[in-house]
Amino acid sequence: MLRHPHVWILSDDIYEHLTYGDFKFATPAQVEPELAARTLTMNGVSKAYAMTGWRIGYAAGPEHLIKAMDTLQGQQTSGACSIAQWASVEALTGPQDFIAERRKIFESRRDLVVSMLNQAKFLTCPSPEGAFYVYPSCAQTIGKKTPDGRVIGNDEDFATALLEAEGVAVVQGSAFGLGPNFRVSYATATAVLAEACAKIQRFCASLG
């Protein structure tokens, strides 16, 4: 990036507290301070603090950029209410020990989901180093048929057939530019994840 001074960086740090194993989080301006003058760093309380419904985010960057953003947003309906703002202040400045506890829980759920999906026929699931999603590949299911004769043509077909056959909702990876994969969130109870993964295994085993 130092070789391209006309390029700005937009860094989404929303999952900074949800990393696993030996992975160490670092934001671009921290890695290379010379980039700070053209880096906008965004974050929020939705993920690590489980405050998605509060709709609070924040950004840090060069003063002139922040002023321009403030001018634009000040004329639109993007202002957050004072209650949500003060709740976010409490989250950010209050006790932080629960974050490490929740990270361990997420990591154990990740390991469960990755293990079970890798045991499913035709699926391969890499282990993510952060956040709370996995993106297993269903490439080997393309061209396979469901018991009712439907041909799996892409990841969207896979997600639709899985929902109809087993009642398990996943998101097709093509929605994120990651086809032929699909997305599974493990931000839910361990028992629910185990049941859902068992159903995915059963669905994949039924393809032929």
VENRAWO-V120494 format. One line per field, one symbol per residue. ss: DSSP state (~ for helix, > for strand, _ for the rest). phi: phi as a letter, one per 30 degrees, with the letter a starting at -180 (. if undefined). psi: psi as a letter, one per 30 degrees, with the letter a starting at -180 (. if undefined). Layout:
BEGIN
ss->???
phi->???
psi->???
END
This chain:
BEGIN
ss->________>>>>______>________~~~~_~~~~~~>>>>>>_______~~~__>>>>__~~~~~~~~~~~________~~~~~~~~~~~~___~~~~~~~~~~~~~~~~~~~~~~_____>_____>__>>>>>_~~~___>_____>___~~~~~~~~~~~~____>>~~~~____>>>>>____~~~~~~~~~~~~~~~~___
phi->.ddbddcccccccdceccbbiddcdacedddbeddedbbcccaacdcdchceddhcbabbaeedddddddddddcbdcddddddddddddddcdecdddddddddddddedddddddddddicbbdcdcaibbbbddcedddjdcdecjdcdcadddddddddddbiccbcddddcibdccbcbcccadeddddddddddeddddddb
psi->fffiffklkjjjgfgefillbgkkkklefeejfffefhkjkkaagedeghheffhklllkakeeeeeeeeeeffglhgkkleeeeeeeeeeffakgffeeeeeeeeeeeeeeeeeeeffkkfkkjljlfaahllikkgeffkflklfggkkjfafeeeeeeeeeefgkklkkfffgghlillkkkghakeeeeeeeeeeeeeeeffk.
END
